Amino acid sequence: MPEIRMRPKHQVTLPASVVREAKLKPDDRLTVTFINGSIIITPKHDAKDEDDIMSFAGIGHGLWGNTPEEVDQTLCNMKNSWER
């Protein structure tokens, strides 16, 4: 396991192997949390990150309703509004 050192201004340098494995780039944002005695550094991904399709997961949640019945009713109402 790589080891790092805290610098005088509370700065640390991540090992190159970790940066490569996490696919981090300069200016990437990271979140830092302290949980049960462990410091956890996690990459923060923008919802607008076009390289990751999963960033769009859930984008339409609740758009047509929150239950299957609400979705069916909304779609039925939309269908009935169409000109025939």
LUMPAKE-738236 format. One record per atom (N, C-alpha, C): chain; atom name; x, y, z. Coordinates in nm, 4 decimals. Layout:
# residues N
+--------+-------+----------+----------+----------+
: cadena : atomo :       xx :       yy :       zz :
+--------+-------+----------+----------+----------+
:      A :    CA :        X :        Y :        Z :
...
+--------+-------+----------+----------+----------+
This chain:
# residues 84
+--------+-------+----------+----------+----------+
: cadena : atomo :       xx :       yy :       zz :
+--------+-------+----------+----------+----------+
:      A :     N :   0.0853 :  -0.1169 :   0.0000 :
:      A :    CA :   0.0000 :   0.0000 :   0.0000 :
:      A :     C :   0.0904 :   0.1239 :   0.0000 :
:      A :     N :   0.0666 :   0.2167 :  -0.0938 :
:      A :    CA :   0.1487 :   0.3376 :  -0.0998 :
:      A :     C :   0.1318 :   0.4213 :   0.0270 :
:      A :     N :   0.2367 :   0.4904 :   0.0641 :
:      A :    CA :   0.2350 :   0.5764 :   0.1817 :
:      A :     C :   0.2583 :   0.7201 :   0.1372 :
:      A :     N :   0.1885 :   0.8134 :   0.2001 :
:      A :    CA :   0.2061 :   0.9552 :   0.1680 :
:      A :     C :   0.2379 :   1.0318 :   0.2956 :
:      A :     N :   0.2838 :   1.1556 :   0.2805 :
:      A :    CA :   0.3237 :   1.2374 :   0.3953 :
:      A :     C :   0.2483 :   1.3701 :   0.3920 :
:      A :     N :   0.2047 :   1.4134 :   0.5084 :
:      A :    CA :   0.1397 :   1.5433 :   0.5217 :
:      A :     C :   0.2466 :   1.6524 :   0.5201 :
:      A :     N :   0.2317 :   1.7515 :   0.4339 :
:      A :    CA :   0.3242 :   1.8641 :   0.4238 :
:      A :     C :   0.2835 :   1.9736 :   0.5225 :
:      A :     N :   0.3707 :   2.0732 :   0.5444 :
:      A :    CA :   0.3422 :   2.1769 :   0.6438 :
:      A :     C :   0.2098 :   2.2510 :   0.6229 :
:      A :     N :   0.1673 :   2.2701 :   0.4997 :
:      A :    CA :   0.0413 :   2.3410 :   0.4736 :
:      A :     C :  -0.0741 :   2.2435 :   0.4534 :
:      A :     N :  -0.0661 :   2.1259 :   0.5151 :
:      A :    CA :  -0.1696 :   2.0216 :   0.5098 :
:      A :     C :  -0.1877 :   1.9657 :   0.3692 :
:      A :     N :  -0.0857 :   1.9702 :   0.2876 :
:      A :    CA :  -0.0939 :   1.9189 :   0.1511 :
:      A :     C :  -0.0372 :   1.7768 :   0.1453 :
:      A :     N :  -0.0976 :   1.6967 :   0.0580 :
:      A :    CA :  -0.0477 :   1.5613 :   0.0321 :
:      A :     C :  -0.0383 :   1.5427 :  -0.1189 :
:      A :     N :   0.0481 :   1.4529 :  -0.1609 :
:      A :    CA :   0.0610 :   1.4185 :  -0.3028 :
:      A :     C :   0.0171 :   1.2751 :  -0.3193 :
:      A :     N :  -0.0767 :   1.2534 :  -0.4105 :
:      A :    CA :  -0.1231 :   1.1170 :  -0.4362 :
:      A :     C :  -0.0199 :   1.0430 :  -0.5206 :
:      A :     N :   0.0046 :   0.9167 :  -0.4915 :
:      A :    CA :   0.0986 :   0.8396 :  -0.5723 :
:      A :     C :   0.0500 :   0.8279 :  -0.7172 :
:      A :     N :   0.1436 :   0.8313 :  -0.8106 :
:      A :    CA :   0.1099 :   0.8246 :  -0.9534 :
:      A :     C :   0.0285 :   0.7000 :  -0.9850 :
:      A :     N :   0.0580 :   0.5878 :  -0.9201 :
:      A :    CA :  -0.0161 :   0.4640 :  -0.9474 :
:      A :     C :  -0.1630 :   0.4790 :  -0.9094 :
:      A :     N :  -0.1919 :   0.5490 :  -0.8005 :
:      A :    CA :  -0.3303 :   0.5708 :  -0.7577 :
:      A :     C :  -0.4008 :   0.6657 :  -0.8545 :
:      A :     N :  -0.3300 :   0.7705 :  -0.8959 :
:      A :    CA :  -0.3878 :   0.8676 :  -0.9900 :
:      A :     C :  -0.4235 :   0.7986 :  -1.1218 :
:      A :     N :  -0.3327 :   0.7133 :  -1.1707 :
:      A :    CA :  -0.3602 :   0.6407 :  -1.2966 :
:      A :     C :  -0.4789 :   0.5466 :  -1.2801 :
:      A :     N :  -0.4811 :   0.4712 :  -1.1716 :
:      A :    CA :  -0.5882 :   0.3735 :  -1.1513 :
:      A :     C :  -0.7241 :   0.4417 :  -1.1360 :
:      A :     N :  -0.7260 :   0.5581 :  -1.0710 :
:      A :    CA :  -0.8508 :   0.6326 :  -1.0511 :
:      A :     C :  -0.8855 :   0.7188 :  -1.1725 :
:      A :     N :  -0.7959 :   0.7224 :  -1.2716 :
:      A :    CA :  -0.8156 :   0.8021 :  -1.3937 :
:      A :     C :  -0.8395 :   0.9497 :  -1.3608 :
:      A :     N :  -0.7598 :   1.0020 :  -1.2667 :
:      A :    CA :  -0.7698 :   1.1425 :  -1.2299 :
:      A :     C :  -0.6893 :   1.2287 :  -1.3261 :
:      A :     N :  -0.7381 :   1.3510 :  -1.3468 :
:      A :    CA :  -0.6705 :   1.4466 :  -1.4338 :
:      A :     C :  -0.6491 :   1.5754 :  -1.3555 :
:      A :     N :  -0.5569 :   1.6610 :  -1.4008 :
:      A :    CA :  -0.5393 :   1.7893 :  -1.3343 :
:      A :     C :  -0.6720 :   1.8654 :  -1.3282 :
:      A :     N :  -0.6957 :   1.9324 :  -1.2192 :
:      A :    CA :  -0.8169 :   2.0113 :  -1.1929 :
:      A :     C :  -0.9401 :   1.9281 :  -1.1619 :
:      A :     N :  -0.9286 :   1.7943 :  -1.1553 :
:      A :    CA :  -1.0420 :   1.7140 :  -1.1103 :
:      A :     C :  -1.0712 :   1.7508 :  -0.9655 :
:      A :     N :  -1.1972 :   1.7487 :  -0.9300 :
:      A :    CA :  -1.2363 :   1.7812 :  -0.7932 :
:      A :     C :  -1.2532 :   1.6523 :  -0.7139 :
:      A :     N :  -1.2154 :   1.6568 :  -0.5866 :
:      A :    CA :  -1.2228 :   1.5418 :  -0.4984 :
:      A :     C :  -1.2967 :   1.5822 :  -0.3714 :
:      A :     N :  -1.3712 :   1.4899 :  -0.3132 :
:      A :    CA :  -1.4324 :   1.5148 :  -0.1829 :
:      A :     C :  -1.3519 :   1.4390 :  -0.0782 :
:      A :     N :  -1.3454 :   1.4954 :   0.0414 :
:      A :    CA :  -1.2698 :   1.4333 :   0.1501 :
:      A :     C :  -1.3627 :   1.4192 :   0.2702 :
:      A :     N :  -1.3698 :   1.2984 :   0.3255 :
:      A :    CA :  -1.4509 :   1.2745 :   0.4443 :
:      A :     C :  -1.3675 :   1.1991 :   0.5468 :
:      A :     N :  -1.4037 :   1.2138 :   0.6721 :
:      A :    CA :  -1.3380 :   1.1432 :   0.7821 :
:      A :     C :  -1.4443 :   1.0567 :   0.8482 :
:      A :     N :  -1.4317 :   0.9246 :   0.8326 :
:      A :    CA :  -1.5313 :   0.8315 :   0.8845 :
:      A :     C :  -1.4620 :   0.7230 :   0.9663 :
:      A :     N :  -1.5019 :   0.7104 :   1.0913 :
:      A :    CA :  -1.4499 :   0.6053 :   1.1799 :
:      A :     C :  -1.2979 :   0.5960 :   1.1777 :
:      A :     N :  -1.2303 :   0.7092 :   1.1832 :
:      A :    CA :  -1.0851 :   0.7098 :   1.1891 :
:      A :     C :  -1.0152 :   0.6976 :   1.0546 :
:      A :     N :  -1.0906 :   0.6932 :   0.9449 :
:      A :    CA :  -1.0314 :   0.6824 :   0.8110 :
:      A :     C :  -1.0598 :   0.8078 :   0.7300 :
:      A :     N :  -0.9582 :   0.8537 :   0.6579 :
:      A :    CA :  -0.9745 :   0.9656 :   0.5650 :
:      A :     C :  -1.0044 :   0.9057 :   0.4287 :
:      A :     N :  -1.1170 :   0.9459 :   0.3706 :
:      A :    CA :  -1.1607 :   0.8902 :   0.2422 :
:      A :     C :  -1.1637 :   1.0022 :   0.1388 :
:      A :     N :  -1.0871 :   0.9845 :   0.0317 :
:      A :    CA :  -1.0814 :   1.0808 :  -0.0780 :
:      A :     C :  -1.1531 :   1.0185 :  -0.1968 :
:      A :     N :  -1.2557 :   1.0873 :  -0.2459 :
:      A :    CA :  -1.3389 :   1.0333 :  -0.3531 :
:      A :     C :  -1.3467 :   1.1323 :  -0.4685 :
:      A :     N :  -1.3248 :   1.0865 :  -0.5933 :
:      A :    CA :  -1.3419 :   1.1777 :  -0.7072 :
:      A :     C :  -1.4862 :   1.2269 :  -0.7138 :
:      A :     N :  -1.5026 :   1.3551 :  -0.7405 :
:      A :    CA :  -1.6354 :   1.4139 :  -0.7551 :
:      A :     C :  -1.6630 :   1.4292 :  -0.9032 :
:      A :     N :  -1.7619 :   1.3575 :  -0.9523 :
:      A :    CA :  -1.7949 :   1.3606 :  -1.0946 :
:      A :     C :  -1.9125 :   1.4529 :  -1.1187 :
:      A :     N :  -1.8987 :   1.5388 :  -1.2176 :
:      A :    CA :  -2.0082 :   1.6265 :  -1.2580 :
:      A :     C :  -2.1171 :   1.5467 :  -1.3258 :
:      A :     N :  -2.2426 :   1.5858 :  -1.3048 :
:      A :    CA :  -2.3536 :   1.5205 :  -1.3735 :
:      A :     C :  -2.3460 :   1.5468 :  -1.5235 :
:      A :     N :  -2.2702 :   1.6486 :  -1.5640 :
:      A :    CA :  -2.2599 :   1.6831 :  -1.7056 :
:      A :     C :  -2.1377 :   1.6193 :  -1.7708 :
:      A :     N :  -2.0761 :   1.5229 :  -1.7033 :
:      A :    CA :  -1.9587 :   1.4542 :  -1.7577 :
:      A :     C :  -2.0037 :   1.3662 :  -1.8745 :
:      A :     N :  -1.9796 :   1.4114 :  -1.9965 :
:      A :    CA :  -2.0291 :   1.3415 :  -2.1147 :
:      A :     C :  -1.9562 :   1.2108 :  -2.1415 :
:      A :     N :  -1.8435 :   1.1867 :  -2.0717 :
:      A :    CA :  -1.7693 :   1.0637 :  -2.0930 :
:      A :     C :  -1.8311 :   0.9458 :  -2.0188 :
:      A :     N :  -1.9212 :   0.9718 :  -1.9258 :
:      A :    CA :  -1.9775 :   0.8663 :  -1.8429 :
:      A :     C :  -2.1287 :   0.8626 :  -1.8592 :
:      A :     N :  -2.1807 :   0.7616 :  -1.9260 :
:      A :    CA :  -2.3248 :   0.7504 :  -1.9513 :
:      A :     C :  -2.4025 :   0.7388 :  -1.8212 :
:      A :     N :  -2.3417 :   0.6821 :  -1.7166 :
:      A :    CA :  -2.4115 :   0.6659 :  -1.5898 :
:      A :     C :  -2.4362 :   0.7989 :  -1.5188 :
:      A :     N :  -2.3703 :   0.9053 :  -1.5632 :
:      A :    CA :  -2.3956 :   1.0349 :  -1.5021 :
:      A :     C :  -2.5376 :   1.0830 :  -1.5328 :
:      A :     N :  -2.6041 :   1.0210 :  -1.6306 :
:      A :    CA :  -2.7401 :   1.0585 :  -1.6658 :
:      A :     C :  -2.8448 :   0.9690 :  -1.5990 :
:      A :     N :  -2.8011 :   0.8700 :  -1.5218 :
:      A :    CA :  -2.8957 :   0.7782 :  -1.4567 :
:      A :     C :  -2.9884 :   0.8562 :  -1.3651 :
:      A :     N :  -3.1180 :   0.8322 :  -1.3775 :
:      A :    CA :  -3.2164 :   0.8953 :  -1.2911 :
:      A :     C :  -3.2541 :   1.0367 :  -1.3297 :
:      A :     N :  -3.2054 :   1.0842 :  -1.4437 :
:      A :    CA :  -3.2293 :   1.2229 :  -1.4821 :
:      A :     C :  -3.3789 :   1.2527 :  -1.5017 :
:      A :     N :  -3.4570 :   1.1538 :  -1.5393 :
:      A :    CA :  -3.5997 :   1.1755 :  -1.5627 :
:      A :     C :  -3.6885 :   1.1230 :  -1.4517 :
:      A :     N :  -3.6299 :   1.0908 :  -1.3362 :
:      A :    CA :  -3.7081 :   1.0354 :  -1.2259 :
:      A :     C :  -3.8233 :   1.1282 :  -1.1890 :
:      A :     N :  -3.9421 :   1.0740 :  -1.1873 :
:      A :    CA :  -4.0596 :   1.1511 :  -1.1501 :
:      A :     C :  -4.1152 :   1.2388 :  -1.2605 :
:      A :     N :  -4.0555 :   1.2347 :  -1.3777 :
:      A :    CA :  -4.0995 :   1.3212 :  -1.4870 :
:      A :     C :  -4.2448 :   1.2954 :  -1.5254 :
:      A :     N :  -4.2847 :   1.1678 :  -1.5335 :
:      A :    CA :  -4.4211 :   1.1328 :  -1.5733 :
:      A :     C :  -4.5029 :   1.0795 :  -1.4566 :
:      A :     N :  -4.4410 :   1.0730 :  -1.3398 :
:      A :    CA :  -4.5093 :   1.0228 :  -1.2209 :
:      A :     C :  -4.4127 :   0.9422 :  -1.1366 :
:      A :     N :  -4.4535 :   0.9147 :  -1.0144 :
:      A :    CA :  -4.3659 :   0.8421 :  -0.9233 :
:      A :     C :  -4.4030 :   0.6959 :  -0.9072 :
:      A :     N :  -4.5200 :   0.6579 :  -0.9545 :
:      A :    CA :  -4.5629 :   0.5175 :  -0.9461 :
:      A :     C :  -4.6003 :   0.4711 :  -1.0862 :
:      A :     N :  -4.6039 :   0.3406 :  -1.1086 :
:      A :    CA :  -4.6455 :   0.2915 :  -1.2406 :
:      A :     C :  -4.7846 :   0.3405 :  -1.2809 :
:      A :     N :  -4.8738 :   0.3523 :  -1.1824 :
:      A :    CA :  -5.0097 :   0.3992 :  -1.2126 :
:      A :     C :  -5.0077 :   0.5447 :  -1.2591 :
:      A :     N :  -4.9275 :   0.6287 :  -1.1919 :
:      A :    CA :  -4.9165 :   0.7702 :  -1.2312 :
:      A :     C :  -4.8563 :   0.7836 :  -1.3701 :
:      A :     N :  -4.7573 :   0.7022 :  -1.4008 :
:      A :    CA :  -4.6956 :   0.7056 :  -1.5336 :
:      A :     C :  -4.7985 :   0.6660 :  -1.6383 :
:      A :     N :  -4.8722 :   0.5577 :  -1.6127 :
:      A :    CA :  -4.9761 :   0.5135 :  -1.7069 :
:      A :     C :  -5.0797 :   0.6230 :  -1.7286 :
:      A :     N :  -5.1237 :   0.6888 :  -1.6207 :
:      A :    CA :  -5.2242 :   0.7946 :  -1.6320 :
:      A :     C :  -5.1703 :   0.9122 :  -1.7122 :
:      A :     N :  -5.0465 :   0.9525 :  -1.6857 :
:      A :    CA :  -4.9854 :   1.0640 :  -1.7595 :
:      A :     C :  -4.9746 :   1.0317 :  -1.9074 :
:      A :     N :  -4.9279 :   0.9110 :  -1.9401 :
:      A :    CA :  -4.9159 :   0.8713 :  -2.0805 :
:      A :     C :  -5.0521 :   0.8633 :  -2.1479 :
:      A :     N :  -5.1518 :   0.8150 :  -2.0763 :
:      A :    CA :  -5.2878 :   0.8081 :  -2.1306 :
:      A :     C :  -5.3403 :   0.9493 :  -2.1586 :
:      A :     N :  -5.3166 :   1.0424 :  -2.0646 :
:      A :    CA :  -5.3601 :   1.1816 :  -2.0838 :
:      A :     C :  -5.2897 :   1.2442 :  -2.2038 :
:      A :     N :  -5.1601 :   1.2160 :  -2.2185 :
:      A :    CA :  -5.0863 :   1.2702 :  -2.3325 :
:      A :     C :  -5.1417 :   1.2147 :  -2.4629 :
:      A :     N :  -5.1665 :   1.0847 :  -2.4646 :
:      A :    CA :  -5.2196 :   1.0208 :  -2.5849 :
:      A :     C :  -5.3556 :   1.0789 :  -2.6214 :
:      A :     N :  -5.4406 :   1.1032 :  -2.5219 :
:      A :    CA :  -5.5742 :   1.1588 :  -2.5482 :
:      A :     C :  -5.5689 :   1.3025 :  -2.5963 :
:      A :     N :  -5.4588 :   1.3720 :  -2.5725 :
:      A :    CA :  -5.4473 :   1.5106 :  -2.6159 :
:      A :     C :  -5.4047 :   1.5246 :  -2.7623 :
:      A :     N :  -5.3621 :   1.4145 :  -2.8227 :
:      A :    CA :  -5.3162 :   1.4202 :  -2.9603 :
:      A :     C :  -5.4333 :   1.4481 :  -3.0552 :
:      A :     N :  -5.4038 :   1.5273 :  -3.1579 :
:      A :    CA :  -5.5052 :   1.5512 :  -3.2597 :
:      A :     C :  -5.5228 :   1.4260 :  -3.3440 :
:      A :     N :  -5.6465 :   1.3995 :  -3.3786 :
:      A :    CA :  -5.6739 :   1.2806 :  -3.4606 :
:      A :     C :  -5.7408 :   1.3207 :  -3.5882 :
+--------+-------+----------+----------+----------+
